[in-house]
Amino acid sequence: MELLFLNIGTPEIIILFLAFFITLPVVILQLYCLTIAAKSNHLTSDRRISWILIILFVPVFRYIWYLIWGKNQEIPAETKY
């Protein structure tokens, strides 16, 4: 299968297809983690901001890191209202 007007062949189409299906879950996971971090009532505002910054700027395992450690953090007793 060749798309002559784009000058791409089967290997390029396979690479584009794989890149799309690898990138899409990562983007969905990032949006999911950012939504949870932004809406969480159990985080103080400074912890919420730090988790959002970690999710945005720390590469590779940032989403898994948040889902394991950040999602279930409790507000310290002295700061609960």
N, C-alpha and C positions, 0 to 999 in steps of 0.2 A: 504494500500500500504506500503510495507516494502522493504527497501533496505538492505538486510541482510549483504551484503559484507561491507557496511559502518556502519552497526549497528544503523541506524536511521529509525524512523518510521514516521507516519503521523504528529504528533505534532511537531517534529523537522523540517520536511519539510515545514510546515506552518510557523514556526518561521523564518526559513531561507528565505522563500519567502517574508514575510513581512519586514524583515530587509533589504533585497535587494531593495525593492520598496520604503522604507523610506529613505535609504541612497542615492540612485541614484539621486533623485531630489535635495537633499542638495548639493551633489558634483557638479551637473550641475549649480545650483545657485551660488555656490562659484566661479566656473570658469568664469561664466558670469560676476559677479561683479568684479573679478580681471581683466578681459579683459577690461571692461569699464573704470575702474580706471586707468589702465596702459596706455590706448590710449587717455584719455580725454585731449583735448587741452584747456579746460576752467579752469584747475586746475594748480596752481603753483607747482613746483617740490616738495617743502616741504609738501604741502597739499596732493599731489599725494602719496608720500611715507607714510605719516601718515594714509591715507585711506587704502592703501595696508596693512600696519601693523595691522590696526584695523580689516580688513576683515580676515586676517590670524589668529590673536591671541585672539580676543575678542569673547567669546563663545555666543551661543544661537541666539540672534537677530542681529548679525553683518551684515548680508546680507540685511535685511529689513532696518536697520539703514542707510546703505550706499544708498540704492535705494531711501529712503525718503529724506535724508539730503545732501548727498555727491554728488549725480549725477548732480545736477543743480547749484552747486556753481560757482560764477563768479570770475574772476580774478579782484582784486582791480584795480581801474583806474590808479594809479601811477605805476603799474607794467606791464601794457599792452604795447606791442611793436608795 
